Amino acid sequence: MDAVSRRIPLVSDIPTIIFGADVTHPETREDNSPSIAAVVASQDWPEVTKYAGLVCAQAYRQELIQDLYKTWHDPQRGTVTGGMIRELLISFRKATGQKPLRIIFYRDGISAGQFHQVLLYELDAIRKACASLEPNYQPPVTFVIVQKRHHTKLFANNHNDKSNTDKSGNILPGTVVDSKICHPTQFDFYLCSHAGIQGTSKPAHYHVLWDENNFTADEMQTLTNNLCYTYGVPILLMIFFQNQNWISFSV
């Protein structure tokens, strides 16, 4: 209902595209298998409930997503620009009739030691993909790392306090911690967006590495929590793009 009435904070005011990206690696002993990179992006606005995605294979255990933006030489067309970001921006405009004026990019699976490298490489790819569509097209970007592989768990001080716990004794869905156990100077927070089914709830850890949209902590946390409740139904799977080593799917 909020989407229909255009009341989603940070999304409804201007055309916004939300990306999610991750790389899945084969086991260490499978050195002949490629890593698989996947990128999804919202394709409706202001609802942000429909997503299209692209999947591509890349070098073994390569964490940087190689095909976010790419150029190659075609004998007939000359220099050709492409890449997953560019294709998803184009499909967003075709679907909505608008070009995104704000980009929010969630990147999964990065360790703290890779933050700087991934930010430099992938933010540059986003910039180049935008510029390839229009010379002066540079919408503000917010780049967020999502970490699930950590050892932090959250629990209530009093498991008998029903106002702060669910029926399993875990913290309530939507609980945010952004002080005490967070970095003293960086923009990071822990968010437990869903109820714990068994055991102690383990939140996701979010690091906002780059924010040209100047989100406040409350705005970023609220938007992130709301996005965790976005659902989709697959309507189109595995369409191969001509001359591209990608698989496309929409939800």
N, C-alpha and C positions, 0 to 999 in steps of 0.2 A: 504493500500500500504506500509506503514512504517513497518507493521508486516511482510509482505511477504519479504521485502528487509532487514529485521532484523535491523531496525533502531529505535526501541523503547527504549528510555533511561531507564536504570535500569532493563530491562527485557531481551533484546535481547542478552546481552553479555554472560550470563550464565543461565542455566535452572532455572526458577523462578516460584514458585507456589504462587498464591494470594488467601487468604482465606477471607471470610466474615462470621461473626457470630452474632447471636442475640437470645434473649429469649423473647417470648411473654407470658404475664401473664393474667390469667382470672381476671374478676372484683373481687373486695374485697369480696363481699357477696357470690361469687361462691367458697366456700372453699373446695368443693369436686372435683373441676376440676384441672387437672394438668397444670403446665406451659409447654410450648412447646419451645424446643431449636432447632435451625436450623443452619447448617454450610454448606457453599458452597465453592468450590475450583476450580480454573482454571484447565482445563484438556488438554490444548494444549500449545505448546511453539514453536516459540516465539510469537504466535498470541494473547494468553490470551483472547480469545473470547468465548470459550466453557467452561461451568461450570457444575459440578455435585454437588448434594447436598444431605444431610442427615438430617432427622427430627426425633426427639425423644421426648417423654414425660418424665417429671421429677417432682420432688416434688413441691407442690403448692407454687408459688411465690419464688422459688429458683432461684437466679440470676446467680450463678456459673453454668457453663455447665458441668454437671456431667459425661457425656459420651464422653468427648473429648478423654480420654484414660481410659481403664479399663482392669482389669484382673479377671478371674474367674476360678474355678476348674471344669474340665470336667472328669467324671469317666473313660473315655477311653483315652483321650489325655493328662490328667494331667492339669497343669496350662496353660491357654490360654490367650493370649493378644489380645486386640481389641480396639475399640473406633473409633469415627468419624474421627479424625485426621489421624490415622493409615490407615483406609480404603481409605481415599481420597489420601493419599500419594501413596498407592499401585496402585490405579486406574490411577493416574498421570503417574506413571512409565510404566504401561501397555499401556497407550495411546500414550506416547511420546517416549518410549524406553530410557528415561533419568530419573535419580533420581533428585529431586529438590536440587539445591545447594544454594538457597536463599528462605526464607519464609517471606512473607509480610502478616500480620494478621490484618484485620480491624474488630474491635469489637464495635457493636452498643448497645445503651441502658443503658449505665453505668453513674451513677451520680459521681460527684467528690469525694464523701465520700467513694465510692467503688473502686476507682482506684487501691489502693495498694493491696487489697484483691484479686481482679480479676486478676491483673497482676501476682501475686505470684502463684495462683492456676492454671491458664490457661497456663501460660508460662511453668510451670513445666509439665503440661500434654503434651504440644507440645514436650518438651525435651524427655519425657519418650516414647512417640509414635515414635519419630525418633530413639531412642536407641533400641527400640524393633525390628526394622527392620535390623539394623547393629550396633554392639557394639560401634563403633567410629563414627557413623553417627550423626553429630550435625551441620546442616547448620545454618548460622547466621539468626537471627529472628528480624524483625521489628514489634512491637506491637503498633497499633494505635487505640485509642478510637474515635468514631464518635458520636457527640451529636447533636441532632436536637431539643430537648426540652430545649430551652433557650429563653431569652427575647431580644437578640441582633438582630437588623435589620440594614441594610446598605442602604444608599441612597446618591445620588449625591448632592453636594452643590448647583449646578445650574441645575435645571430640564430642562432648555432650551438649555443646552450644548449638542448637538447631538453627539459630539465626545466621550462623556463619559456616555451616557445613551442610552437605547433602545427606541423603539417607544412608550412604556408605561411610560417612564420616570424613569425606574429602572436602576440600575447599570448594566453594561454589563456582560454577562456570562464569567466566568473565573476570575472575580475579587477576589483578595486575600488581606486580611489584616492580617499582622503578627507583628504589633507594636502598641504602644499607648494603645489599649484596650485589649492586650493579657498579659499573665503572664510575669512578668519581668525576670524570670529565666528558666521557663519550655519551652519545644519545642511544641508550639501550634500555630494554625492559624485558621482564618475564611476563608472559600472558598464558593463563590456563583457560582456554576458550571453551572447552567441553568438560562435561562431568566425568569423573573417574569411575570406571566400571569395577575395577578390582585393584587392590593395592593402593599405594599412595600416588596422588596426581603428579604427573611430571609436565611442567609447562614448556612451551616453546620459548626460545631466547631470541629476541629481535635486536639487531644492531642497525641503526639508521646511519649509513656511512656517508650519504650525500643527500642533501635536502634543499633544492632550489625552490620548493613550494612553501618553505617556512612554516611547516606544520608545528603546532604545539604538541607537547607530550600527550595531552588528553585527546587531541584530535587524531593523532597517529594511532594511539591505542584503541580508541573507539572504532575507527575505520577498520583496523586489522581484525578486531574481534567480530565485527559485523560480516566481514568477508569470509570468516570461518563458517558461516551459516549459509553460504551460497551453494545451491544444488543445481545440477543439470542432468539432462537425459541425453545420452548419445543418439544423434540422428544421422550422422554420417561418419564412417570410419574408413581409414586407409585409402585415400585417394593419392595416387602418386603424381607429383608435379612433373610436368614435362621438362626434361633437361636438368632436373634437380634430384639430389639424393635425399629426398625428404619424404616422410609420410605425413599427411595432413588429416586431422580429425576435428570434428566440431561437437560441442556439447551445449 
